[in-house]
Amino acid sequence: MAVKTVATNRKAYHNYHIGESLEAGIALTGTEIKSIREGRVSLGDAYVRPENGELWLLNAHIARYEAGSYMSHEPTRPRRLLLHRKQIDGLASQVAEKGLTLVPTKLYLKGSLAKVAIALAKGKKLYDKRETIARREVEREIGRAVKRHTR
């Protein structure tokens, strides 16, 4: 089955320590899936909240479908995530007990279905973010030095 990544949440990797990840389906309308297939999605400010025994994807921006009529969808409306009951209960309890957050890390098409990868995450402190940036810079410098040296 072909998997096509539509959007990744790069902001999540910067702001959180990403832990366990799993795949969830999304309940969408017709114009939303068409817009997703065009790649007009942003997960930058998106997060997942457990509510009344369900998981909801909030603040995910799926642009209006251009060819849609006046019946088109609201771009940032809450969308229900589709998971098994045990998975929802387990994630909700970890969010409540351990103070973790659920963040969407990737939205992709698996065959004809839209799926979202959600991960349990713990917020990074400012010094953690600085440390990550410094480590990335050091790795780039090493890569440049190796590249220069091999020539």
N, C-alpha and C positions, 0 to 999 in steps of 0.2 A: 504494500500500500504506500503510495507516494505521500511524503510529508513536505509541505511547503511552509516555511516560516514567514509569517506576515509581519509581525512586530515583536521586538524584544524590549524589555524594560531595563535599559542600561542604568537608569537612575536607582533602581532597586539594589543593584550590585554595589553602587557607590554608598548608599545610605544604610544598608543592612548587611549583617552577617547572614548569608543564606544557608538554611539547614535542609531538612527533608523536603523533597519536592514530589508532587504527583499531578496526574493529568485529570482534568475535569471537562465535561461538555458544557455548552452554554445554550440557554434558551434564547433564541433570536427570532426576529421577524424577517419577512422576505427581503425588505430593502436593506436590512443590516448585513445579511450574508452576502448580498451583492456588493455592498461597499467594502466588506472584508476581502472579498476575492479581488477587488481592485487595489487592495493594500492601503486603504485610507483609514488607518487605525493608529491611535496613540495610547500607550499604557503608562506614560510618564507619571501621572498623579494618581494612578489607580490603586485600589486596595480591596481586600475582601473582608466582609463582615458576616459573622454568624448571627442569624436572627430567626427566632421562632422555628428552630430545627431545620433551617435552610441556610445555604451560603449565598451571599449576594456580592456581585462584582460592581463596585461603585467607582465613579469618576473615570471610567474607561471611555475614551472619546472615539466613537465610530462615526465618521462624517456622514452627512446626509447623502443618499444616493442621487446623483444628478438626474437620472432619467425617471426617478420616482415622482409620483403625483403629490398632491396636497396631503395624502395619507402617509407620507414619509415619517420615519421614526425621529425621536428626540435624541440628539447625539450623545448625551451623557446620562441617559436614563439608567436606573439600576437593572442589572441583568442577573437572573437566577442561574447558579451553577449547578450542574447535574452530577451528583456523586451518590454512592451507596450510603444508606443510613449510618452504618457503623463508621464509615470514613468521616462523615459530617460530625458525628458525635465525638469522635476521637480528636479531630482538629479543633472543634469548639472547646473541648475541655482543656487542651493544651494552650489555647489562646487565653482562656480564663485563668488557669492556674499558674502558668509559667510566665505570663506577661509577654508572650510572643505575638507577632503580627503575621497575618496572612497577606502575602503580596503576589500579584501575578508577575511571572518572569518572562513568559513568552506566549504569544497567540499564534496558532498555526492551523493550517488546513490538513487534515488527515483523511485522504480520499476526498469525499464531498462534505465532510463534517468539520465544523470549526471546534477546536479544542484550545484550552488555556492551561498552561503549566503554572500551578500555584505552589508557593513554597512557604514553609514556616521560617520566619526571619526574626532576628533580634537587632534592634537599632544600634548603629555604630555611634560611638562618642566622637567628638571633633578630633581628638588626638588619633583615634583609629583611622579616620579618613586621611589625615595628614601622613600617617605611617604608610598607608596603602599607596598614596601618591608618590611618596619618597621611594618606596620599593619599586614601583613601576619605572620611575626615572632612572634608578640604578640599573635595572634590567635593560633599559634602552641604551644607556651608555656602554654597558658590557657588550651588547649586540653590535653597536657601532664600532667599538674597538676591535672586536673579533672580525668584523667585516673588513675593516681597514687592514688588519694584520694578514688576512688571507689573500689579499690582492698581490 
